[in-house]
Amino acid sequence: MEIMENIKHKEELTGIEQMLNMFSREELIEVNKMVVHRIRIMDELFQLAANSQFQPGHRVSWKDMAGFIHQGVIQRVNRKTITVIEDGNEHGFWKISARALTRI
């Protein structure tokens, strides 16, 4: 595995890999379900931590996919996205990940 270079617990992963090699297909499917569930929990916790830095009324900026920088005011903090009203466009709003926002 080339990913192993960036892993902290290489010895433990080697042991896990050896165990996985002994599992049946059905057992591997169950292990996969556990791993996917754990990743989803970690992603949710990361998103909650990122969202907790922002509140309605905060001024923020962000870069769109074309590279243009926008500014606006947070209207609402949702579970996965933050709703921002763009400056100069009262009827236009963006739903943006907290990871893409910078507080100004």
N, C-alpha and C positions, 0 to 999 in steps of 0.2 A: 504494500500500500504506500503510495507516494505521499498521502496526507499525513502519515505518521511523523513526518519531520516537524510539524507544527503542534503536535499533541504533547501535553505535559506528562501524562501517565503512560508512557510507551510500554512499560512492562505489563501493566494491567491490561492494556488493549491487546497485547500479544496473547495473553491468557484467555481473554474473551474470544479472540479470533479462533483459538484452538478449540474452545468449547463449541463455538458456532459450527465448526467443521464436523462435529459429532451429531448435531441436531438433524432431525428429519425435516422434510419440507413443512409439515404442519406445525412443528415446533418453531421453525424459523418465522412462519407467518405470525404466530402469537408474539414472538419477541419483537417483530417488526411493529405490530400494533402497539406494544408497550413503548417502544422508542418514539414512534410518531406521536403518541399521546403526550409523552414527556416533552417533546419539542414544541408541541402546541401550547402546553402550559408555560414553558419558558418564554415563548413568543408573546403570549398574553401578558405575562408579568413585565416584560420589557416594554410593551406598548403602554401598559398602565403607568409605568414609571415615566415614560416619555410624555404622555398626556398630562400627567400631574404637574408638569412644569408650566402649563398654560391655563389661563382662565379667560372667560368672556371679558372683553374690553381691552385685553392686551394687544399692543401693536406688534405686528410680525411682518417679516419679509420671507420670500421664497423664490426659487428659480423654477420656471416651467421647463417643459421638455425641450423647447426651442432655445433655452438658455437666457430668456428674458427674466429680469428680476421684477417682482411685483411686491406691493405692500398693501396691508389692510389691517382690519380689526377683527379679532376673534368674536364670532357671534355665539358659537356653541361648541362645547367639547363633547364629542360622541365617543363611543367605545373604541372604534377603530380609526376614525378620522376627526379632523377639526374643521368646522365650518368657518370660513373667513370671508368677510365682505371686503372686496377689493376697493382701494381708494379710487374715487372718481367714478365708481360704477355701483351705485346703490342697489341696482337690481341684479347685479352679477355677483355670484358667490362661488367659492371654490371649496371643495372637500379635499383636505390635504392631510397626509400622514404627519404626525408630530415630528418625526425624524427629518422632514424636509423643511421645517419652519425654524426661523431664527427670530428671537425676541429683539425688538428695537426700542 
